[in-house]
Amino acid sequence: QVRLVESGGGLVQPGGSLRLSCAASGLTVRVNDMGWYRQAPGKQRELVATITWNGITNYADSVKGRFTISRDYFKNTVALQMNSLKSEDTAVYYCNAKSAYWGQGTQVTVSS
């Protein structure tokens, strides 16, 4: 049974940083495609960043240069480092595995 649990969300001021983490069980992040998505109120869920099983990363244009996706093989987690946060980054962030499994989401609010 695959389970994804996100953590690390919260309230941060514009320009600040947060690091989200996704703990996976039932699959190995090292050999699977993993990703982060987000959904803002009234909007559709959108891709933020993905990393393939062989380490190829992809980012939404809106976060390029500010966000970084990475994996920790030992902990079996996927992280999203978010820097220079903007109010428009406010959303619920979801971890995804194999385009099939989803976590419960973690709220990120960027506000002064």
C-alpha positions, 0 to 999 in steps of 0.5 A: 500500500502506497502512502505519501505524507507531506509536512513542512507547510506554514505561514511565511512572509514574502521573500521567505523560504520553506522546505516541504517534505514528502515521506513515502511508504510502499514505494521507493522514491529512488526508482519512481517518478515523483512530483509536487503539485499545488492547488490554490483556492478556486484554481485547478491543481497544477504541476510545480516540480517533478523528478524522474526515476533517473533524476531529470527535473522539470519545473513550472515556469513560475517557480524556476530558479526559486524552487528545487526538488530533491530526493533523500534515498536513505530517508525515502523522502522527496523535498521541495525547497522553496525560496523567494516565496511570493503571495501567488505561491499560496496554495495547498501543496501535494506530493505525487508518485508515479502520477497515480498516488497523492498525499493529503496536502500541506498548506503554504501561505505567503503573506505579510 
